[in-house]
């Protein structure tokens, strides 16, 4: 396609009330070609440019019936939800003469706490929303399936047991659980649920009547929903519904919407907090703060599920660089244009929103498969580049061919893999590990084995792992095998394998699971058991032997240290 045609297309967009057939044909050809090679079942697309709006569906919402995607088909928007929760909080804070700098302790009181005093004294709403807490991400908690009857109030109180991954306000540590806590702050301030608040204070005033959190995973079976699928060896399979429970992180990733509704949302953001009637729902200064840089991103903290996060010249013909993070929005630059954006992945759904605030341009899309690592995000990303180039009046640098090969031929595909310890296991009695184990943060864990097997089975909620023995008698490496969608993503992560280390006194008293940070599970305990008010008391009452006494949190706890360093002294 020539650059002249591109300019003609861009001019046509700005001179019509909708979009010309030529533009729609150009976009549709590219999108359908990319969906075919990337094996995407269905896609919804919404575009805003000034007063021009356009929404369209592609592919199928239901593979069994062939029901097509339309602009009214409901998709999960995943972490794009975060900007909605930020806006809801802005509305509520404005009503109560509070700010994003208000301390969490002022609102929640002494019943809520964090792992150490500096966070308890200093944590603000800004810290939660800008991912400045340094607390561990631990997405496995809600993926495993937290029992919903515990409620968001009680689970928020249990976040005191969430350990740190980085120092407080010393970097970017993405954390869905902090948005769950932010949603709970909205509940405490109003006495209503986040679910009711997001509908009544934000979605209804914006006229987003088809956008909502789901009540149960079975909602996905409704006629107007795009069903989620993952690609297996034998073709597409329905995604397991029990993945889509979301509790307690609905404020982080739990909204479902349509292309038609997302037009209204993007116009609201681009109009700096005014609805379709021009009525401001929230003060522009609050949203200006939310969509401005509140945390700096570096190469170790880039946002996105792709191994290729940024585009830089000369490897690529254009640049796409991340600068910082606001509150539920990434601030970046694409081809020199200021860009606000956020992506989201939940199960088989992947969503992406780009906004160019200086040009009043916005694009949103979401897909319902194939639920495999990186490949689906390559689809939404390359489509987003192509659509944005047309809207910006720039010559698209991707073709139907390179959309299917990206990041090649520009750069080689990075190799991603997980490394295992070389296994030379000593003899052991697998039966002594069998039992139930409990944690304040996770659903109950069950450890079992099969007769004659040299592996363990660890079941935590819907998560199922195989435990492989290592050179240390009580340490096992974990291989996630179910749910399939989560397991596939794990296998393509460039990070150490997860491990469990059993805690031994005379007998096994618990284990420590390393899911990025260490999580204590106590033998015989249950999720609904009474929880001690502090981390130290929890460890003192439940563990007779703690294998990580070098961590600062446990320095005052009497322990019997094991004769090895958890990370350094394995015999490779």
KOLSEDO-884220 format. One record per residue (C-alpha): residue in three letters; z, x, y. Coordinates in nm, 3 decimals. Last residue first. Layout:
<nodes>
NODE residu      c3      c1      c2
NODE    ALA       Z       X       Y
...
</nodes>
This chain:
<nodes>
NODE residu      c3      c1      c2
NODE    UNK   4.063   2.432  -2.904
NODE    UNK   4.438   2.462  -2.958
NODE    UNK   4.581   2.227  -2.696
NODE    UNK   4.799   2.407  -2.447
NODE    UNK   4.676   2.301  -2.105
NODE    UNK   4.681   1.925  -2.062
NODE    UNK   5.010   1.799  -2.196
NODE    UNK   5.188   2.133  -2.172
NODE    UNK   5.361   2.208  -2.498
NODE    UNK   5.707   2.235  -2.650
NODE    UNK   5.809   1.881  -2.570
NODE    UNK   6.059   1.823  -2.295
NODE    UNK   6.386   1.651  -2.385
NODE    UNK   6.452   1.445  -2.077
NODE    UNK   6.726   1.371  -1.827
NODE    UNK   6.552   1.205  -1.530
NODE    UNK   6.589   1.358  -1.185
NODE    UNK   6.248   1.528  -1.183
NODE    UNK   6.069   1.220  -1.315
NODE    UNK   5.865   1.124  -1.013
NODE    UNK   5.766   1.485  -0.940
NODE    UNK   5.563   1.530  -1.261
NODE    UNK   5.674   1.835  -1.459
NODE    UNK   5.877   1.619  -1.697
NODE    UNK   5.561   1.499  -1.873
NODE    UNK   5.650   1.444  -2.239
NODE    UNK   5.934   1.194  -2.191
NODE    UNK   6.186   1.159  -2.471
NODE    UNK   6.454   0.892  -2.496
NODE    UNK   6.243   0.633  -2.321
NODE    UNK   6.334   0.273  -2.243
NODE    UNK   6.646   0.267  -2.031
NODE    UNK   6.592   0.594  -1.846
NODE    UNK   6.221   0.528  -1.796
NODE    UNK   6.273   0.181  -1.651
NODE    UNK   6.564   0.299  -1.439
NODE    UNK   6.346   0.571  -1.287
NODE    UNK   6.061   0.329  -1.216
NODE    UNK   6.290   0.088  -1.036
NODE    UNK   6.389  -0.279  -1.061
NODE    UNK   6.420  -0.290  -1.440
NODE    UNK   6.172  -0.533  -1.604
NODE    UNK   6.286  -0.830  -1.810
NODE    UNK   6.058  -0.866  -2.114
NODE    UNK   5.737  -1.062  -2.055
NODE    UNK   5.500  -0.777  -2.138
NODE    UNK   5.684  -0.695  -2.459
NODE    UNK   5.894  -0.404  -2.582
NODE    UNK   5.922  -0.299  -2.947
NODE    UNK   5.795   0.051  -2.878
NODE    UNK   5.770   0.135  -2.510
NODE    UNK   5.433   0.196  -2.340
NODE    UNK   5.423   0.440  -2.047
NODE    UNK   5.102   0.482  -1.848
NODE    UNK   4.977   0.826  -1.747
NODE    UNK   4.700   0.863  -1.494
NODE    UNK   4.324   0.864  -1.551
NODE    UNK   4.386   0.628  -1.842
NODE    UNK   4.629   0.858  -2.022
NODE    UNK   4.836   0.647  -2.255
NODE    UNK   5.196   0.758  -2.304
NODE    UNK   5.358   0.640  -2.625
NODE    UNK   5.677   0.481  -2.744
NODE    UNK   5.994   0.539  -2.944
NODE    UNK   5.851   0.707  -3.255
NODE    UNK   6.136   0.827  -3.477
NODE    UNK   6.414   1.082  -3.445
NODE    UNK   6.295   1.128  -3.087
NODE    UNK   5.919   1.109  -3.065
NODE    UNK   5.694   0.988  -2.788
NODE    UNK   5.337   0.931  -2.899
NODE    UNK   5.065   1.082  -2.683
NODE    UNK   4.763   0.862  -2.622
NODE    UNK   4.436   0.998  -2.491
NODE    UNK   4.140   0.895  -2.278
NODE    UNK   3.843   1.129  -2.298
NODE    UNK   3.783   1.363  -2.009
NODE    UNK   3.538   1.261  -1.736
NODE    UNK   3.164   1.232  -1.688
NODE    UNK   3.136   0.859  -1.761
NODE    UNK   2.839   0.753  -1.975
NODE    UNK   3.046   0.656  -2.279
NODE    UNK   3.278   0.445  -2.065
NODE    UNK   2.997   0.218  -1.945
NODE    UNK   2.896   0.137  -2.302
NODE    UNK   3.257   0.063  -2.397
NODE    UNK   3.298  -0.181  -2.108
NODE    UNK   2.991  -0.382  -2.211
NODE    UNK   3.084  -0.363  -2.582
NODE    UNK   3.431  -0.508  -2.537
NODE    UNK   3.524  -0.321  -2.747
NODE    UNK   3.475   0.029  -2.890
NODE    UNK   3.677   0.253  -2.657
NODE    UNK   3.720   0.596  -2.815
NODE    UNK   4.071   0.728  -2.772
NODE    UNK   4.188   1.082  -2.845
NODE    UNK   4.513   1.105  -3.035
NODE    UNK   4.824   1.318  -2.975
NODE    UNK   5.131   1.306  -3.201
NODE    UNK   5.045   1.587  -3.445
NODE    UNK   4.882   1.812  -3.192
NODE    UNK   4.549   1.949  -3.309
NODE    UNK   4.382   1.614  -3.249
NODE    UNK   4.370   1.284  -3.438
NODE    UNK   4.113   1.018  -3.340
NODE    UNK   4.233   0.684  -3.204
NODE    UNK   3.980   0.400  -3.213
NODE    UNK   4.015   0.172  -2.915
NODE    UNK   4.007  -0.205  -2.863
NODE    UNK   4.042  -0.369  -2.523
NODE    UNK   4.083  -0.749  -2.534
NODE    UNK   4.458  -0.725  -2.480
NODE    UNK   4.553  -0.370  -2.567
NODE    UNK   4.447  -0.300  -2.927
NODE    UNK   4.484   0.056  -3.057
NODE    UNK   4.339   0.132  -3.401
NODE    UNK   4.438   0.464  -3.552
NODE    UNK   4.221   0.710  -3.741
NODE    UNK   4.234   0.902  -4.068
NODE    UNK   4.167   0.589  -4.272
NODE    UNK   4.284   0.549  -4.632
NODE    UNK   4.426   0.206  -4.564
NODE    UNK   4.338   0.083  -4.218
NODE    UNK   4.548   0.160  -3.914
NODE    UNK   4.749  -0.031  -3.657
NODE    UNK   4.883   0.005  -3.302
NODE    UNK   4.928  -0.314  -3.101
NODE    UNK   4.958  -0.300  -2.723
NODE    UNK   5.107  -0.582  -2.517
NODE    UNK   4.932  -0.674  -2.193
NODE    UNK   4.941  -0.399  -1.935
NODE    UNK   5.141  -0.324  -1.619
NODE    UNK   5.506  -0.358  -1.725
NODE    UNK   5.424  -0.188  -2.056
NODE    UNK   5.493  -0.287  -2.418
NODE    UNK   5.436  -0.145  -2.764
NODE    UNK   5.394  -0.330  -3.092
NODE    UNK   5.386  -0.143  -3.422
NODE    UNK   5.221   0.122  -3.640
NODE    UNK   5.286   0.485  -3.543
NODE    UNK   5.500   0.563  -3.850
NODE    UNK   5.222   0.442  -4.080
NODE    UNK   4.988   0.725  -3.978
NODE    UNK   5.197   0.983  -4.164
NODE    UNK   5.054   1.316  -4.061
NODE    UNK   4.868   1.617  -4.199
NODE    UNK   4.743   1.856  -3.930
NODE    UNK   4.424   1.764  -3.750
NODE    UNK   4.142   2.011  -3.686
NODE    UNK   3.949   1.813  -3.425
NODE    UNK   3.761   1.997  -3.153
NODE    UNK   3.868   1.822  -2.833
NODE    UNK   3.611   1.575  -2.713
NODE    UNK   3.391   1.588  -2.407
NODE    UNK   3.250   1.281  -2.238
NODE    UNK   2.892   1.281  -2.124
NODE    UNK   2.669   1.259  -1.822
NODE    UNK   2.347   1.458  -1.784
NODE    UNK   2.197   1.420  -1.440
NODE    UNK   1.843   1.274  -1.438
NODE    UNK   1.613   1.531  -1.281
NODE    UNK   1.531   1.496  -0.915
NODE    UNK   1.243   1.339  -0.719
NODE    UNK   1.033   1.246  -1.021
NODE    UNK   1.276   1.108  -1.130
NODE    UNK   1.573   0.928  -0.977
NODE    UNK   1.415   0.677  -1.034
NODE    UNK   1.162   0.626  -1.319
NODE    UNK   1.107   0.249  -1.296
NODE    UNK   1.109   0.233  -0.918
NODE    UNK   0.882   0.537  -0.932
NODE    UNK   0.605   0.333  -1.096
NODE    UNK   0.630   0.016  -0.887
NODE    UNK   0.629   0.241  -0.584
NODE    UNK   0.915   0.388  -0.385
NODE    UNK   0.881   0.555  -0.045
NODE    UNK   0.827   0.226   0.136
NODE    UNK   0.670   0.287   0.478
NODE    UNK   0.918   0.177   0.742
NODE    UNK   0.914  -0.147   0.939
NODE    UNK   1.287  -0.192   0.887
NODE    UNK   1.236  -0.516   0.692
NODE    UNK   0.975  -0.357   0.467
NODE    UNK   1.192  -0.050   0.410
NODE    UNK   1.489  -0.273   0.332
NODE    UNK   1.300  -0.460   0.061
NODE    UNK   1.188  -0.139  -0.107
NODE    UNK   1.528   0.031  -0.090
NODE    UNK   1.706  -0.281  -0.217
NODE    UNK   1.466  -0.309  -0.510
NODE    UNK   1.541   0.053  -0.594
NODE    UNK   1.914  -0.013  -0.580
NODE    UNK   1.919  -0.338  -0.775
NODE    UNK   1.716  -0.184  -1.057
NODE    UNK   1.894   0.151  -1.062
NODE    UNK   2.216  -0.048  -1.081
NODE    UNK   2.085  -0.211  -1.396
NODE    UNK   2.011   0.127  -1.559
NODE    UNK   2.338   0.296  -1.453
NODE    UNK   2.535   0.200  -1.765
NODE    UNK   2.424  -0.105  -1.966
NODE    UNK   2.504  -0.466  -1.877
NODE    UNK   2.142  -0.582  -1.894
NODE    UNK   2.224  -0.801  -1.706
NODE    UNK   2.308  -1.093  -1.476
NODE    UNK   2.171  -0.960  -1.146
NODE    UNK   2.281  -0.981  -0.782
NODE    UNK   2.102  -0.933  -0.452
NODE    UNK   2.191  -0.929  -0.085
NODE    UNK   1.992  -0.812   0.217
NODE    UNK   2.089  -0.815   0.584
NODE    UNK   1.914  -0.735   0.910
NODE    UNK   2.049  -0.790   1.262
NODE    UNK   1.893  -0.464   1.381
NODE    UNK   2.208  -0.284   1.498
NODE    UNK   2.412  -0.437   1.215
NODE    UNK   2.191  -0.313   0.928
NODE    UNK   2.359  -0.488   0.634
NODE    UNK   2.318  -0.403   0.266
NODE    UNK   2.474  -0.606  -0.016
NODE    UNK   2.462  -0.515  -0.385
NODE    UNK   2.567  -0.706  -0.695
NODE    UNK   2.588  -0.620  -1.064
NODE    UNK   2.688  -0.870  -1.331
NODE    UNK   2.704  -0.769  -1.698
NODE    UNK   3.076  -0.699  -1.692
NODE    UNK   3.183  -0.673  -1.330
NODE    UNK   2.997  -0.437  -1.101
NODE    UNK   2.997  -0.451  -0.723
NODE    UNK   2.820  -0.285  -0.434
NODE    UNK   2.911  -0.264  -0.071
NODE    UNK   2.718  -0.205   0.246
NODE    UNK   2.718  -0.139   0.616
NODE    UNK   2.420   0.062   0.739
NODE    UNK   2.345   0.253   1.057
NODE    UNK   1.978   0.348   1.062
NODE    UNK   1.878   0.716   1.039
NODE    UNK   1.673   0.672   0.721
NODE    UNK   1.979   0.507   0.567
NODE    UNK   2.318   0.587   0.721
NODE    UNK   2.659   0.490   0.587
NODE    UNK   2.966   0.277   0.643
NODE    UNK   3.106   0.130   0.321
NODE    UNK   3.271  -0.212   0.352
NODE    UNK   3.582  -0.366   0.199
NODE    UNK   3.799  -0.256   0.489
NODE    UNK   3.623   0.044   0.641
NODE    UNK   3.492   0.332   0.434
NODE    UNK   3.321   0.646   0.554
NODE    UNK   3.003   0.845   0.594
NODE    UNK   2.774   0.780   0.298
NODE    UNK   2.423   0.920   0.310
NODE    UNK   2.079   0.777   0.236
NODE    UNK   1.809   1.023   0.336
NODE    UNK   1.436   0.987   0.280
NODE    UNK   1.159   1.182   0.101
NODE    UNK   1.406   1.289  -0.169
NODE    UNK   1.474   1.645  -0.281
NODE    UNK   1.414   1.770   0.074
NODE    UNK   1.609   1.577   0.191
NODE    UNK   1.918   1.395   0.071
NODE    UNK   1.978   1.076  -0.123
NODE    UNK   2.338   0.996  -0.204
NODE    UNK   2.513   0.854  -0.510
NODE    UNK   2.296   0.969  -0.800
NODE    UNK   2.536   0.925  -1.095
NODE    UNK   2.525   0.552  -1.017
NODE    UNK   2.830   0.324  -1.023
NODE    UNK   2.891   0.348  -0.647
NODE    UNK   3.124   0.488  -0.383
NODE    UNK   3.154   0.860  -0.311
NODE    UNK   3.500   1.011  -0.341
NODE    UNK   3.448   1.364  -0.466
NODE    UNK   3.146   1.425  -0.244
NODE    UNK   3.340   1.319   0.064
NODE    UNK   3.426   0.982   0.215
NODE    UNK   3.637   0.949   0.529
NODE    UNK   3.870   0.652   0.566
NODE    UNK   3.898   0.393   0.842
NODE    UNK   3.535   0.397   0.956
NODE    UNK   3.441   0.070   1.125
NODE    UNK   3.367  -0.265   0.959
NODE    UNK   3.729  -0.380   0.957
NODE    UNK   3.802  -0.260   1.310
NODE    UNK   3.507  -0.451   1.449
NODE    UNK   3.619  -0.746   1.239
NODE    UNK   3.952  -0.745   1.420
NODE    UNK   3.788  -0.686   1.758
NODE    UNK   3.550  -0.981   1.708
NODE    UNK   3.839  -1.225   1.688
NODE    UNK   3.808  -1.456   1.390
NODE    UNK   3.634  -1.784   1.318
NODE    UNK   3.410  -1.761   1.625
NODE    UNK   3.195  -2.072   1.677
NODE    UNK   2.823  -2.000   1.709
NODE    UNK   2.728  -2.312   1.515
NODE    UNK   2.614  -2.103   1.217
NODE    UNK   2.952  -1.927   1.210
NODE    UNK   3.068  -1.646   1.436
NODE    UNK   3.249  -1.337   1.307
NODE    UNK   3.040  -1.056   1.448
NODE    UNK   2.702  -1.232   1.429
NODE    UNK   2.594  -0.981   1.161
NODE    UNK   2.897  -1.076   0.953
NODE    UNK   2.836  -1.452   0.989
NODE    UNK   2.462  -1.410   0.929
NODE    UNK   2.543  -1.221   0.610
NODE    UNK   2.777  -1.496   0.489
NODE    UNK   2.532  -1.776   0.562
NODE    UNK   2.252  -1.600   0.374
NODE    UNK   2.500  -1.542   0.092
NODE    UNK   2.516  -1.920   0.047
NODE    UNK   2.145  -1.953  -0.029
NODE    UNK   2.150  -1.656  -0.266
NODE    UNK   2.432  -1.817  -0.458
NODE    UNK   2.799  -1.727  -0.496
NODE    UNK   3.076  -1.630  -0.734
NODE    UNK   3.395  -1.466  -0.610
NODE    UNK   3.638  -1.273  -0.830
NODE    UNK   3.600  -0.907  -0.737
NODE    UNK   3.884  -0.781  -0.520
NODE    UNK   4.067  -1.102  -0.422
NODE    UNK   4.024  -1.219  -0.786
NODE    UNK   4.213  -0.908  -0.895
NODE    UNK   4.504  -1.073  -1.080
NODE    UNK   4.336  -1.206  -1.290
NODE    UNK   3.961  -1.142  -1.322
NODE    UNK   3.911  -1.358  -1.637
NODE    UNK   3.549  -1.258  -1.693
NODE    UNK   3.586  -1.024  -1.989
NODE    UNK   3.687  -1.319  -2.209
NODE    UNK   3.332  -1.453  -2.186
NODE    UNK   3.179  -1.185  -2.409
NODE    UNK   2.828  -1.119  -2.277
NODE    UNK   2.551  -1.313  -2.444
NODE    UNK   2.320  -1.078  -2.639
NODE    UNK   1.987  -0.936  -2.529
NODE    UNK   1.786  -0.739  -2.783
NODE    UNK   1.861  -0.619  -3.134
NODE    UNK   1.991  -0.277  -3.030
NODE    UNK   2.203  -0.440  -2.761
NODE    UNK   2.128  -0.534  -2.400
NODE    UNK   2.409  -0.719  -2.228
NODE    UNK   2.394  -1.071  -2.089
NODE    UNK   2.577  -1.277  -1.825
NODE    UNK   2.488  -1.645  -1.778
NODE    UNK   2.352  -1.735  -1.435
NODE    UNK   2.551  -2.042  -1.338
NODE    UNK   2.410  -2.385  -1.235
NODE    UNK   2.435  -2.546  -1.579
NODE    UNK   2.796  -2.455  -1.644
NODE    UNK   2.861  -2.199  -1.918
NODE    UNK   3.002  -1.950  -1.668
NODE    UNK   3.284  -2.197  -1.599
NODE    UNK   3.408  -2.110  -1.949
NODE    UNK   3.548  -1.788  -1.803
NODE    UNK   3.817  -1.994  -1.630
NODE    UNK   3.891  -2.131  -1.284
NODE    UNK   3.599  -1.950  -1.116
NODE    UNK   3.632  -1.823  -0.760
NODE    UNK   3.409  -2.008  -0.516
NODE    UNK   3.075  -2.016  -0.337
NODE    UNK   2.852  -2.325  -0.358
NODE    UNK   2.987  -2.491  -0.043
NODE    UNK   2.937  -2.190   0.181
NODE    UNK   2.935  -2.396   0.501
NODE    UNK   3.097  -2.112   0.693
NODE    UNK   3.404  -2.322   0.775
NODE    UNK   3.418  -2.419   0.404
NODE    UNK   3.406  -2.059   0.279
NODE    UNK   3.661  -1.909   0.517
NODE    UNK   3.989  -2.090   0.575
NODE    UNK   3.962  -2.364   0.312
NODE    UNK   3.789  -2.177   0.030
NODE    UNK   3.948  -1.834   0.068
NODE    UNK   4.286  -1.997   0.128
NODE    UNK   4.278  -2.221  -0.178
NODE    UNK   4.200  -1.932  -0.414
NODE    UNK   4.439  -1.697  -0.234
NODE    UNK   4.715  -1.946  -0.306
NODE    UNK   4.923  -2.108  -0.033
NODE    UNK   5.257  -2.025   0.129
NODE    UNK   5.077  -1.885   0.433
NODE    UNK   5.207  -1.531   0.488
NODE    UNK   5.305  -1.486   0.123
NODE    UNK   4.961  -1.595   0.001
NODE    UNK   4.776  -1.366   0.243
NODE    UNK   4.998  -1.081   0.120
NODE    UNK   4.895  -1.179  -0.233
NODE    UNK   4.532  -1.121  -0.144
NODE    UNK   4.624  -0.777  -0.014
NODE    UNK   4.807  -0.710  -0.341
NODE    UNK   4.495  -0.800  -0.540
NODE    UNK   4.305  -0.577  -0.299
NODE    UNK   4.544  -0.296  -0.389
NODE    UNK   4.479  -0.365  -0.758
NODE    UNK   4.108  -0.300  -0.706
NODE    UNK   4.175   0.063  -0.615
NODE    UNK   3.933   0.324  -0.486
NODE    UNK   4.122   0.642  -0.405
NODE    UNK   3.993   0.797  -0.082
NODE    UNK   4.182   1.087   0.067
NODE    UNK   4.522   1.209   0.178
NODE    UNK   4.674   0.885   0.301
NODE    UNK   4.943   0.904   0.028
NODE    UNK   4.875   1.189  -0.212
NODE    UNK   4.637   1.135  -0.500
NODE    UNK   4.650   0.966  -0.841
NODE    UNK   4.986   0.806  -0.782
NODE    UNK   5.166   0.599  -1.040
NODE    UNK   5.168   0.220  -1.066
NODE    UNK   5.516   0.112  -1.176
NODE    UNK   5.595  -0.034  -0.833
NODE    UNK   5.290  -0.253  -0.897
NODE    UNK   5.524  -0.476  -1.096
NODE    UNK   5.609  -0.679  -0.787
NODE    UNK   5.242  -0.768  -0.748
NODE    UNK   5.245  -0.891  -1.109
NODE    UNK   5.534  -1.122  -1.031
NODE    UNK   5.364  -1.279  -0.731
NODE    UNK   5.016  -1.292  -0.886
NODE    UNK   5.137  -1.517  -1.165
NODE    UNK   5.289  -1.433  -1.504
NODE    UNK   5.100  -1.729  -1.649
NODE    UNK   4.776  -1.536  -1.616
NODE    UNK   4.848  -1.301  -1.904
NODE    UNK   4.681  -0.976  -1.789
NODE    UNK   4.349  -0.936  -1.969
NODE    UNK   4.245  -0.590  -2.086
NODE    UNK   3.997  -0.581  -1.796
NODE    UNK   4.290  -0.650  -1.565
NODE    UNK   4.488  -0.342  -1.665
NODE    UNK   4.189  -0.125  -1.761
NODE    UNK   4.103  -0.103  -1.392
NODE    UNK   4.380   0.155  -1.357
NODE    UNK   4.298   0.274  -1.001
NODE    UNK   4.595   0.504  -0.954
NODE    UNK   4.773   0.500  -0.620
NODE    UNK   4.649   0.729  -0.341
NODE    UNK   4.724   0.452  -0.092
NODE    UNK   4.428   0.519   0.137
NODE    UNK   4.184   0.273  -0.022
NODE    UNK   4.081   0.132   0.319
NODE    UNK   4.210  -0.219   0.239
NODE    UNK   4.551  -0.115   0.107
NODE    UNK   4.614   0.149   0.373
NODE    UNK   4.514  -0.093   0.650
NODE    UNK   4.766  -0.347   0.520
NODE    UNK   5.030  -0.084   0.582
NODE    UNK   5.235   0.144   0.356
NODE    UNK   5.492   0.352   0.546
NODE    UNK   5.842   0.290   0.415
NODE    UNK   5.766   0.202   0.054
NODE    UNK   5.485   0.457   0.045
NODE    UNK   5.707   0.740   0.161
NODE    UNK   5.988   0.618  -0.062
NODE    UNK   5.809   0.650  -0.394
NODE    UNK   5.642   0.442  -0.667
NODE    UNK   5.586   0.136  -0.455
NODE    UNK   5.808  -0.162  -0.383
NODE    UNK   5.826  -0.539  -0.364
NODE    UNK   6.155  -0.729  -0.375
NODE    UNK   6.257  -0.550  -0.054
NODE    UNK   6.038  -0.758   0.179
NODE    UNK   5.679  -0.875   0.139
NODE    UNK   5.573  -0.906   0.503
NODE    UNK   5.764  -0.627   0.674
NODE    UNK   5.735  -0.413   0.360
NODE    UNK   5.355  -0.424   0.382
NODE    UNK   5.365  -0.271   0.726
NODE    UNK   5.152  -0.428   0.997
NODE    UNK   4.869  -0.195   1.097
NODE    UNK   4.607  -0.454   0.998
NODE    UNK   4.752  -0.666   1.276
NODE    UNK   4.996  -0.955   1.323
NODE    UNK   4.993  -1.232   1.582
NODE    UNK   5.038  -1.499   1.314
NODE    UNK   4.704  -1.679   1.350
NODE    UNK   4.524  -1.347   1.400
NODE    UNK   4.677  -1.209   1.082
NODE    UNK   4.555  -1.516   0.893
NODE    UNK   4.195  -1.489   1.016
NODE    UNK   4.188  -1.112   0.961
NODE    UNK   4.330  -1.161   0.612
NODE    UNK   4.045  -1.398   0.528
NODE    UNK   3.797  -1.143   0.663
NODE    UNK   3.939  -0.868   0.442
NODE    UNK   3.935  -1.103   0.143
NODE    UNK   3.568  -1.179   0.210
NODE    UNK   3.488  -0.808   0.249
NODE    UNK   3.646  -0.743  -0.090
NODE    UNK   3.434  -1.008  -0.262
NODE    UNK   3.135  -0.768  -0.244
NODE    UNK   3.336  -0.618  -0.529
NODE    UNK   3.191  -0.860  -0.787
NODE    UNK   2.927  -1.097  -0.643
NODE    UNK   2.922  -1.309  -0.959
NODE    UNK   2.608  -1.520  -0.973
NODE    UNK   2.548  -1.892  -0.911
NODE    UNK   2.192  -2.027  -0.908
NODE    UNK   2.101  -2.211  -0.584
NODE    UNK   1.834  -1.962  -0.471
NODE    UNK   1.672  -2.022  -0.808
NODE    UNK   1.702  -1.847  -1.145
NODE    UNK   1.497  -2.007  -1.419
NODE    UNK   1.630  -2.201  -1.720
NODE    UNK   1.460  -2.047  -2.025
NODE    UNK   1.684  -2.247  -2.257
NODE    UNK   1.823  -1.961  -2.463
NODE    UNK   1.773  -1.690  -2.201
NODE    UNK   1.976  -1.877  -1.941
NODE    UNK   1.961  -1.768  -1.576
NODE    UNK   1.602  -1.653  -1.605
NODE    UNK   1.377  -1.431  -1.399
NODE    UNK   1.362  -1.431  -1.022
NODE    UNK   1.544  -1.636  -0.761
NODE    UNK   1.461  -1.669  -0.393
NODE    UNK   1.627  -1.664  -0.054
NODE    UNK   1.475  -1.621   0.290
NODE    UNK   1.615  -1.625   0.642
NODE    UNK   1.456  -1.555   0.977
NODE    UNK   1.677  -1.592   1.284
NODE    UNK   1.739  -1.219   1.305
NODE    UNK   1.633  -1.074   0.974
NODE    UNK   1.824  -1.216   0.680
NODE    UNK   1.727  -1.177   0.315
NODE    UNK   1.876  -1.325  -0.004
NODE    UNK   1.778  -1.227  -0.359
NODE    UNK   1.894  -1.363  -0.696
NODE    UNK   1.808  -1.183  -1.017
NODE    UNK   1.769  -1.272  -1.384
NODE    UNK   1.712  -1.105  -1.721
NODE    UNK   1.691  -0.739  -1.605
NODE    UNK   1.516  -0.507  -1.851
NODE    UNK   1.473  -0.207  -1.619
NODE    UNK   1.098  -0.199  -1.684
NODE    UNK   1.058  -0.575  -1.650
NODE    UNK   1.299  -0.618  -1.359
NODE    UNK   1.121  -0.342  -1.169
NODE    UNK   0.779  -0.504  -1.215
NODE    UNK   0.918  -0.844  -1.119
NODE    UNK   1.075  -0.705  -0.804
NODE    UNK   0.765  -0.515  -0.694
NODE    UNK   0.532  -0.808  -0.754
NODE    UNK   0.773  -1.050  -0.589
NODE    UNK   0.808  -0.841  -0.276
NODE    UNK   0.435  -0.815  -0.220
NODE    UNK   0.378  -1.183  -0.302
NODE    UNK   0.657  -1.293  -0.068
NODE    UNK   0.515  -1.081   0.208
NODE    UNK   0.166  -1.222   0.161
NODE    UNK   0.297  -1.580   0.138
NODE    UNK   0.455  -1.534   0.481
NODE    UNK   0.828  -1.540   0.534
NODE    UNK   1.031  -1.801   0.722
NODE    UNK   1.046  -1.909   1.084
NODE    UNK   0.765  -1.670   1.160
NODE    UNK   0.707  -1.385   1.402
NODE    UNK   0.966  -1.137   1.276
NODE    UNK   0.850  -1.145   0.918
NODE    UNK   0.485  -1.126   1.013
NODE    UNK   0.548  -0.810   1.212
NODE    UNK   0.713  -0.645   0.912
NODE    UNK   0.421  -0.741   0.691
NODE    UNK   0.169  -0.610   0.943
NODE    UNK   0.363  -0.285   0.972
NODE    UNK   0.362  -0.246   0.595
NODE    UNK  -0.010  -0.322   0.581
NODE    UNK  -0.071  -0.048   0.834
NODE    UNK   0.141   0.193   0.627
NODE    UNK  -0.099   0.146   0.340
NODE    UNK   0.000   0.000   0.000
</nodes>
